[in-house]
């Protein structure tokens, strides 16, 4: 798995060329991006949202719905979290 090295302002981080091999690899890349953003943009909510997405991606649907839908019938909250 590629690990993102520390880069200073204005520097580019290059990832190893290649395909995403499987689901686990894809989620590891998301975690790597979240870690990079947490180091370089500590004020941003984006790393937290990416980590939440990874956590949700590991959950069975019933657990995901329980995490998102805090009250019975709160399907609107679910869709609002998924909108752009």
C-alpha positions as CSV (number, residue, x, y, z in Angstrom):
1,X,0.0,0.0,0.0
2,X,1.4,3.4,-0.8
3,X,2.0,5.7,2.1
4,X,1.8,9.4,1.5
5,X,5.0,11.1,2.6
6,X,4.9,14.4,4.3
7,X,4.9,17.3,1.8
8,X,5.3,20.9,2.5
9,X,3.1,23.7,1.1
10,X,3.0,23.7,-2.6
11,X,4.7,20.3,-2.9
12,X,3.1,17.4,-4.7
13,X,2.8,13.9,-3.4
14,X,3.1,11.2,-6.0
15,X,1.4,7.8,-5.6
16,X,2.8,4.6,-7.1
17,X,1.3,4.0,-10.5
18,X,-1.1,1.1,-10.6
19,X,-4.6,-0.1,-10.3
20,X,-6.8,-0.4,-7.3
21,X,-6.6,-4.1,-6.7
22,X,-9.6,-4.7,-4.5
23,X,-12.0,-3.2,-2.1
24,X,-9.5,-3.3,0.8
25,X,-6.9,-1.5,-1.3
26,X,-9.4,1.2,-2.2
27,X,-10.3,1.9,1.4
28,X,-6.6,2.0,2.4
29,X,-6.1,4.7,-0.2
30,X,-8.9,6.7,1.2
31,X,-7.4,6.3,4.7
32,X,-4.0,7.5,3.3
33,X,-5.7,10.6,1.8
34,X,-7.5,11.3,5.1
35,X,-4.2,11.0,7.0
36,X,-2.5,13.4,4.5
37,X,-5.3,15.9,4.8
38,X,-5.3,15.7,8.6
39,X,-1.6,16.6,8.7
40,X,-1.8,19.4,6.1
41,X,-5.3,20.8,6.7
42,X,-5.9,20.2,10.4
43,X,-8.8,22.8,10.3
44,X,-10.7,20.9,7.7
45,X,-13.6,18.4,8.3
46,X,-12.6,16.4,5.2
47,X,-10.3,13.9,6.9
48,X,-13.0,13.1,9.5
49,X,-15.6,12.7,6.7
50,X,-13.3,10.4,4.8
51,X,-12.6,8.3,7.9
52,X,-16.4,8.1,8.5
53,X,-16.9,6.9,4.9
54,X,-14.3,4.2,5.4
55,X,-16.0,3.1,8.7
56,X,-19.4,3.1,6.9
57,X,-17.9,1.0,4.1
58,X,-17.0,-1.7,6.5
59,X,-20.5,-1.9,8.1
60,X,-23.3,-4.2,7.3
61,X,-26.3,-2.3,5.9
62,X,-28.3,-2.7,9.1
63,X,-25.5,-1.2,11.3
64,X,-25.0,1.6,8.8
65,X,-28.7,2.5,8.9
66,X,-28.6,2.4,12.7
67,X,-25.6,4.7,12.7
68,X,-27.2,7.2,10.3
69,X,-30.9,7.0,11.3
70,X,-31.0,8.1,14.9
71,X,-34.8,8.2,15.0
72,X,-37.4,6.0,13.4
73,X,-38.4,7.3,10.0
74,X,-35.5,9.7,9.7
75,X,-34.8,8.6,6.1
76,X,-34.5,12.3,5.2
77,X,-31.3,12.5,7.2
78,X,-29.9,9.5,5.3
79,X,-30.5,11.1,1.9
80,X,-29.2,14.5,3.1
81,X,-25.9,13.0,4.1
82,X,-25.5,11.4,0.7
83,X,-26.4,14.5,-1.4
84,X,-23.6,16.5,-3.1
